[in-house]
Each structure stands twice: as structure tokens, then as C-alpha cells.
Amino acid sequence: MKKLIIAALFIVGLSAFAQEGKEMENKSDRPKMEKMSLEQRNQLMLKKMTLDLDLNVKQQEQMKPIIAERNNN
């Protein structure tokens, strides 16, 4: 029983550590984004959306003004 409790605590500790590492990776990208111009951020967002949603050229053109409007506010 004692070994089971120790194993459970070990697993919980590892999962907490793993989640903390992911948060640190996301925070490290923040300064890079702040150095980008508005146009560069818009292009990056469009590229990410194109990859995630498999947008075609027509859909990309339709998304450009929407992304620009969203980032200007």
C-alpha cells in the first residue's frame, strides 16, 4: 500500500512538472511576437490558419481583411 501511494505521488509530481514546461515554452515565444510588425503578425496568423484549416488560395484572400481588422482592434 505504501508503494502504491508513493507511485501515485510520483506520477502526480511528474505531470505537474510536464505542464509547467509547456507553459514556459509558450511564454518564450511572446517576445518574438512583440518584435514583429503588424503586417508580419497578420501573415503569421494567416499561415497558421492555412496549415490548421487547410485553406485554399481563395479562402486565404477572404481571411486577410478579417485578420487585419481583428489585429487592429
Summary of the structure (lengths in Angstrom):
residues: 73
radius of gyration: 20.4
end to end distance: 57.4
largest distance: 62.1
contacts: 146
relative contact order: 0.08
helix: 90%
strand: 0%
